[in-house]
Amino acid sequence: MMTNNSLLKFLAISTILLATSCELKKEPTPPNSLAINTKTVEKNFKLWTWITAEKERTNESFDEEFKKYSDNGINAILINTYGDPTLLTRLVPIAKKYNLEVHAWMFTMNRPGDKIAEQHPEWYAVSRDGKSCFDEPPYVGYYKWLCPTRKESREHVLSLIEGLAKVEGVTSFHLDYIRYSDIFLPIGLLPKYDLKQEVELPRYDFCYCDVCTAEFEKEHHKNPKDFSNPAIDMEWKNFRLNKVKAIVDEAYKITHDNGKLLTAAVFPYPEMADHMVRQRWDKWNVDAVLPMIYNVFYNEEIDWIGYATKQGVEDLKGKNTELHTGIYVPEMTAIELKEAIKQAKTNGAKGVSFFDGPAITTEQWQTIRDSQND
């Protein structure tokens, strides 16, 4: 069975944090420094995994887990500490003991359980049919999306990023849920919700709060609430794409000012991300993307991992951004995992990330070890 944290990632498909406090600002670390440490990286192909850390766990249990990752060839771990820099600080030296990079993973615009945000219901995104994520979240109860336009919600998110960016020893801040709520779910998930999504439905179309619509109307002299078919208005679509980009670009500045990199979990390739969640990640300032190419959610076969990887690599040409393919390991046989890694490698990925670490089976670990000799 999936854990709650796996289910979070499962629904969003989609997929956080970082760095160093010092009096003198460091120069930004170049993107190719993502490929550091350990024998696998000598071949310029990096192995990552996502994990969620509970603060109640002992250091000894984390030590055992991190040792297993290192022994099996993992180079980097993306750790979700629920935005807690104290827990992240505690885990960094344990990971470093095993020569593992630490990337601070955080839910960005989707903020379930955010006690500060919960004190401000007006910060939450509003659907076209007037439902706020604060009290009527779409799909599931933990879809608590903040508005990316509103000054206060933006500043709150950026303050969390800045706090984590001051944790010493972290390689990157890793953005997840850096988008709007799903306007279209992956096709493989629709039966779970008894849904048909052939057009943009008002319930899943965000954000129509007063701040967003007023700012758009000021710029473009029309109000999205008056549109008979908002899906065909390109200015309104671009307005929202650019609001997400603005947060990413601010995060890039914050992380680089602290001597850290910026990475992000994103949808499989830019055109798909644009269509499904208003996320055009090939236009971002970001050092590396880990597209979640989870073929099972899209009813696709393993070779689709190669297709989506290649599409993303092509879309990033000319940009200083690496692509590392995200692979969903549950429901995947060891033979399928071997082919998935091969598809990513041969189509231009700089590495692969496995979701998630605790879900990897003994047989899959053998495949991962063997892949380092291919």
C-alpha positions as CSV (number, residue, x, y, z in Angstrom):
1,M,0.0,0.0,0.0
2,M,1.0,3.6,-0.6
3,T,2.0,5.8,2.3
4,N,0.2,9.2,2.6
5,N,3.4,10.8,1.3
6,S,3.5,8.5,-1.7
7,L,-0.1,9.3,-2.4
8,L,0.7,13.0,-2.3
9,K,3.3,12.5,-4.9
10,F,1.0,10.0,-6.8
11,L,-1.8,12.6,-7.2
12,A,0.3,15.5,-8.1
13,I,2.5,13.5,-10.2
14,S,3.9,15.7,-10.3
15,T,7.2,16.3,-7.7
16,I,12.3,20.7,-1.3
17,L,15.0,23.1,0.1
18,L,18.5,24.4,0.9
19,A,21.5,26.0,1.9
20,T,24.2,28.1,3.6
21,S,24.4,30.9,6.0
22,C,27.5,33.0,5.9
23,E,28.5,36.7,6.0
24,L,30.1,36.8,2.6
25,K,27.9,35.8,-0.3
26,K,29.3,33.0,-2.4
27,E,29.3,32.9,-6.1
28,P,26.6,30.7,-7.5
29,T,27.7,27.1,-8.0
30,P,27.7,26.1,-11.7
31,P,25.0,23.5,-12.7
32,N,27.6,20.9,-13.6
33,S,28.5,20.7,-9.9
34,L,25.3,18.7,-9.5
35,A,27.5,15.9,-10.8
36,I,29.8,15.5,-7.8
37,N,30.8,12.7,-5.4
38,T,30.8,9.0,-5.9
39,K,31.8,6.5,-8.5
40,T,28.6,6.7,-10.6
41,V,29.1,10.3,-11.3
42,E,32.4,9.7,-12.9
43,K,30.3,8.4,-15.8
44,N,28.3,11.6,-15.7
45,F,25.1,9.8,-14.9
46,K,23.6,10.6,-11.5
47,L,21.3,8.5,-9.3
48,W,18.8,10.3,-6.9
49,T,15.9,9.3,-4.7
50,W,13.1,11.2,-3.0
51,I,12.4,10.6,0.7
52,T,10.2,12.1,3.4
53,A,11.7,12.6,6.9
54,E,9.7,12.5,10.1
55,K,11.4,14.4,13.0
56,E,10.3,11.7,15.5
57,R,12.7,9.2,13.9
58,T,16.1,8.6,15.5
59,N,19.4,9.5,14.0
60,E,20.3,5.8,14.0
61,S,17.3,5.0,11.7
62,F,18.3,7.7,9.3
63,D,21.9,6.5,9.4
64,E,20.8,3.0,8.4
65,E,18.6,4.3,5.6
66,F,21.3,6.6,4.2
67,K,23.9,3.9,4.3
68,K,21.6,1.6,2.3
69,Y,21.3,4.3,-0.4
70,S,25.0,4.9,-0.6
71,D,25.8,1.2,-0.7
72,N,23.5,0.8,-3.7
73,G,25.0,3.7,-5.7
74,I,22.7,6.6,-4.9
75,N,24.4,9.9,-5.2
76,A,21.8,12.4,-4.0
77,I,18.8,12.4,-1.8
78,L,15.9,14.8,-2.0
79,I,14.6,15.2,1.5
80,N,11.1,16.5,2.4
81,T,11.3,17.9,6.0
82,Y,7.9,19.7,5.7
83,G,9.9,22.9,5.5
84,D,11.7,22.4,8.8
85,P,15.2,23.7,8.6
86,T,16.1,22.3,12.1
87,L,15.4,18.7,10.9
88,L,17.2,19.4,7.7
89,T,20.3,20.6,9.6
90,R,20.2,17.5,11.7
91,L,20.1,15.2,8.6
92,V,22.9,16.8,6.6
93,P,25.9,15.4,8.5
94,I,24.4,11.9,8.5
95,A,24.0,12.1,4.7
96,K,27.5,13.5,4.3
97,K,28.9,10.6,6.3
98,Y,27.9,8.5,3.3
99,N,29.0,10.9,0.7
100,L,25.4,11.8,-0.3
101,E,24.3,15.1,-1.6
102,V,21.3,16.6,0.2
103,H,18.6,18.5,-1.8
104,A,16.0,20.1,0.3
105,W,12.6,19.1,-1.1
106,M,9.5,21.3,-0.3
107,F,5.9,21.5,-1.4
108,T,5.8,25.1,-2.8
109,M,2.4,26.4,-3.9
110,N,0.5,23.5,-2.5
111,R,0.9,24.0,1.3
112,P,-1.1,21.4,3.3
113,G,-0.7,21.8,7.0
114,D,0.9,25.2,6.7
115,K,-0.1,26.8,10.1
116,I,0.9,30.3,9.0
117,A,-1.0,30.2,5.7
118,E,-4.0,28.7,7.5
119,Q,-4.4,32.0,9.4
120,H,-5.0,33.8,6.1
121,P,-7.8,32.2,4.1
122,E,-7.5,35.0,1.6
123,W,-4.1,33.7,0.5
124,Y,-5.6,30.6,-1.1
125,A,-6.3,30.1,-4.9
126,V,-9.9,30.3,-6.1
127,S,-11.5,28.3,-8.9
128,R,-13.5,29.7,-11.8
129,D,-16.6,28.5,-10.0
130,G,-15.7,30.6,-6.9
131,K,-14.4,27.8,-4.6
132,S,-11.4,28.5,-2.5
133,C,-8.7,25.9,-1.8
134,F,-8.9,27.0,1.8
135,D,-12.3,25.4,2.5
136,E,-13.1,23.5,-0.7
137,P,-9.9,22.0,-2.1
138,P,-10.1,20.2,-5.4
139,Y,-9.8,16.4,-5.7
140,V,-8.5,15.7,-2.2
141,G,-8.3,17.4,1.1
142,Y,-4.6,18.2,1.1
143,Y,-4.8,20.2,-2.1
144,K,-4.3,23.5,-0.4
145,W,-3.0,25.7,-3.2
146,L,-1.9,29.3,-2.5
147,C,-2.4,32.1,-5.0
148,P,0.9,32.9,-6.8
149,T,-0.1,36.5,-7.5
150,R,-1.1,37.8,-4.1
151,K,1.9,39.6,-2.5
152,E,1.4,38.1,0.9
153,S,1.2,34.4,-0.2
154,R,4.2,34.9,-2.5
155,E,6.3,36.4,0.2
156,H,5.4,33.6,2.6
157,V,6.5,31.0,0.2
158,L,9.7,32.8,-0.6
159,S,10.5,33.3,3.1
160,L,10.3,29.5,3.5
161,I,12.7,29.1,0.7
162,E,15.1,31.6,2.1
163,G,15.0,30.0,5.5
164,L,15.9,26.6,4.1
165,A,18.5,28.2,1.8
166,K,20.5,29.0,4.9
167,V,21.0,25.4,6.0
168,E,24.7,24.6,5.7
169,G,25.7,21.7,3.5
170,V,22.7,21.5,1.2
171,T,23.3,21.3,-2.5
172,S,20.0,22.6,-3.8
173,F,16.5,23.8,-2.9
174,H,14.1,21.4,-4.7
175,L,10.8,22.9,-5.7
176,D,7.8,20.6,-5.8
177,Y,4.1,21.5,-6.6
178,I,5.5,24.6,-8.3
179,R,2.4,25.2,-10.4
180,Y,-1.3,25.5,-10.3
181,S,-3.7,22.7,-9.3
182,D,-4.3,20.1,-12.0
183,I,-6.6,21.4,-14.7
184,F,-6.3,17.9,-16.1
185,L,-5.4,14.8,-14.1
186,P,-3.2,12.2,-15.7
187,I,-5.5,9.9,-17.7
188,G,-4.7,6.9,-15.5
189,L,-6.1,8.6,-12.4
190,L,-9.4,9.7,-13.8
191,P,-11.3,6.5,-13.0
192,K,-10.3,6.9,-9.4
193,Y,-12.3,10.1,-9.2
194,D,-15.0,9.0,-11.6
195,L,-14.1,12.0,-13.8
196,K,-14.1,13.0,-17.5
197,Q,-11.9,15.9,-18.2
198,E,-12.2,16.6,-21.9
199,V,-12.3,20.4,-21.5
200,E,-11.1,22.8,-18.8
201,L,-13.8,22.5,-16.1
202,P,-14.5,25.5,-13.8
203,R,-14.0,23.4,-10.7
204,Y,-10.4,22.7,-11.6
205,D,-9.5,26.0,-13.2
206,F,-7.4,28.4,-11.0
207,C,-6.9,31.2,-9.9
208,Y,-9.8,33.6,-10.2
209,C,-9.4,35.4,-6.9
210,D,-10.0,39.2,-6.8
211,V,-6.2,40.0,-6.8
212,C,-5.5,37.9,-9.9
213,T,-8.5,39.1,-11.9
214,A,-8.0,42.7,-11.0
215,E,-4.3,42.7,-11.9
216,F,-5.0,41.0,-15.2
217,E,-7.8,43.4,-16.0
218,K,-5.5,46.3,-15.3
219,E,-2.9,45.0,-17.8
220,H,-5.2,43.6,-20.5
221,H,-8.5,45.6,-20.1
222,K,-10.7,42.5,-19.8
223,N,-11.8,40.4,-16.9
224,P,-11.4,36.6,-16.9
225,K,-14.6,36.2,-15.0
226,D,-16.5,37.5,-18.0
227,F,-14.9,35.0,-20.5
228,S,-17.3,32.5,-22.0
229,N,-14.3,30.2,-22.8
230,P,-11.2,31.2,-20.7
231,A,-9.2,28.3,-22.2
232,I,-8.7,30.0,-25.5
233,D,-7.6,33.4,-24.1
234,M,-3.8,33.3,-24.5
235,E,-3.1,36.4,-22.4
236,W,-5.0,34.9,-19.5
237,K,-3.1,31.6,-19.9
238,N,0.3,33.4,-20.1
239,F,-0.5,35.6,-17.2
240,R,-0.7,32.5,-15.0
241,L,2.3,30.8,-16.5
242,N,4.3,33.9,-15.8
243,K,3.1,34.1,-12.2
244,V,4.6,30.7,-11.5
245,K,7.8,31.6,-13.4
246,A,8.2,34.8,-11.3
247,I,8.2,32.7,-8.1
248,V,10.8,30.3,-9.6
249,D,13.0,33.2,-10.8
250,E,12.9,34.7,-7.3
251,A,13.7,31.3,-5.8
252,Y,16.7,31.1,-8.2
253,K,18.0,34.4,-6.9
254,I,17.5,33.5,-3.3
255,T,19.3,30.1,-3.6
256,H,22.2,31.4,-5.7
257,D,22.7,34.3,-3.3
258,N,23.2,31.6,-0.6
259,G,25.6,29.6,-2.8
260,K,23.1,26.9,-3.6
261,L,21.4,25.5,-6.7
262,L,17.8,25.5,-7.6
263,T,16.2,22.2,-8.8
264,A,12.5,21.3,-9.4
265,A,10.2,18.4,-9.8
266,V,8.1,19.0,-12.8
267,F,5.5,17.4,-15.1
268,P,6.9,15.1,-17.9
269,Y,7.7,17.6,-20.6
270,P,7.0,21.4,-21.1
271,E,4.0,21.2,-23.5
272,M,2.3,18.6,-21.3
273,A,3.0,20.6,-18.1
274,D,1.7,23.7,-19.8
275,H,-1.5,21.9,-20.8
276,M,-2.1,20.0,-17.5
277,V,-1.0,22.3,-14.7
278,R,0.1,25.7,-16.2
279,Q,3.8,25.0,-15.8
280,R,6.2,25.9,-18.6
281,W,9.4,24.8,-17.1
282,D,11.6,25.2,-20.1
283,K,11.3,29.0,-19.7
284,W,12.4,29.0,-16.0
285,N,15.7,30.0,-14.4
286,V,16.6,26.7,-12.8
287,D,19.7,24.6,-12.6
288,A,18.1,21.2,-13.0
289,V,14.7,19.7,-13.5
290,L,13.5,16.2,-12.5
291,P,10.5,15.6,-14.7
292,M,8.2,13.0,-13.1
293,I,7.9,10.7,-16.1
294,Y,5.6,8.3,-14.3
295,N,4.4,6.2,-17.2
296,V,1.8,4.2,-15.2
297,F,-0.2,7.3,-14.4
298,Y,-0.6,8.0,-18.1
299,N,-1.3,4.4,-19.2
300,E,1.9,4.5,-21.2
301,E,4.5,1.8,-21.7
302,I,8.2,2.0,-20.6
303,D,9.4,3.5,-23.9
304,W,7.3,6.6,-23.2
305,I,10.0,7.4,-20.5
306,G,12.5,7.8,-23.4
307,Y,10.0,9.8,-25.5
308,A,9.3,12.3,-22.7
309,T,12.9,12.5,-21.6
310,K,14.0,13.3,-25.2
311,Q,11.3,15.9,-25.6
312,G,12.4,17.7,-22.4
313,V,16.1,17.6,-23.4
314,E,15.2,19.1,-26.8
315,D,13.1,21.8,-25.2
316,L,16.0,22.7,-22.9
317,K,18.6,23.1,-25.7
318,G,20.5,26.3,-25.3
319,K,19.7,26.7,-21.6
320,N,22.0,26.0,-18.7
321,T,19.6,23.5,-17.2
322,E,20.1,19.8,-16.6
323,L,17.4,17.1,-17.0
324,H,17.3,14.1,-14.7
325,T,14.4,11.7,-15.3
326,G,12.1,10.9,-12.5
327,I,11.0,7.2,-12.4
328,Y,8.1,5.8,-10.3
329,V,9.2,2.5,-9.0
330,P,6.1,1.0,-7.5
331,E,4.3,-1.4,-9.8
332,M,7.5,-1.7,-11.9
333,T,9.4,-5.0,-12.2
334,A,13.2,-5.1,-12.0
335,I,13.3,-5.8,-15.8
336,E,11.0,-2.8,-16.5
337,L,13.2,-0.6,-14.2
338,K,16.3,-1.6,-16.1
339,E,14.6,-0.6,-19.4
340,A,13.4,2.7,-17.8
341,I,16.9,3.6,-16.8
342,K,18.1,2.7,-20.3
343,Q,15.4,4.9,-21.9
344,A,16.4,7.9,-19.8
345,K,20.1,7.4,-20.4
346,T,19.9,6.9,-24.2
347,N,17.6,9.9,-24.6
348,G,19.8,12.5,-23.0
349,A,19.1,12.5,-19.3
350,K,22.0,13.4,-17.0
351,G,20.6,11.0,-14.4
352,V,17.5,9.4,-12.9
353,S,15.6,9.8,-9.7
354,F,13.6,7.1,-8.1
355,F,10.3,7.7,-6.2
356,D,10.7,6.9,-3.6
357,G,13.6,5.5,-1.6
358,P,11.6,3.3,0.9
359,A,9.6,1.8,-2.0
360,I,12.6,0.3,-3.8
361,T,12.6,-3.5,-3.6
362,T,15.6,-5.8,-3.2
363,E,15.3,-6.8,-6.8
364,Q,15.1,-3.2,-7.9
365,W,18.2,-2.3,-5.9
366,Q,20.1,-5.1,-7.8
367,T,19.0,-3.5,-11.1
368,I,20.1,-0.1,-9.9
369,R,23.5,-1.4,-8.9
370,D,23.9,-3.2,-12.2
371,S,23.0,-0.1,-14.1
372,Q,26.2,1.6,-12.9
373,N,28.2,-0.9,-15.0
374,D,26.2,-0.4,-18.2
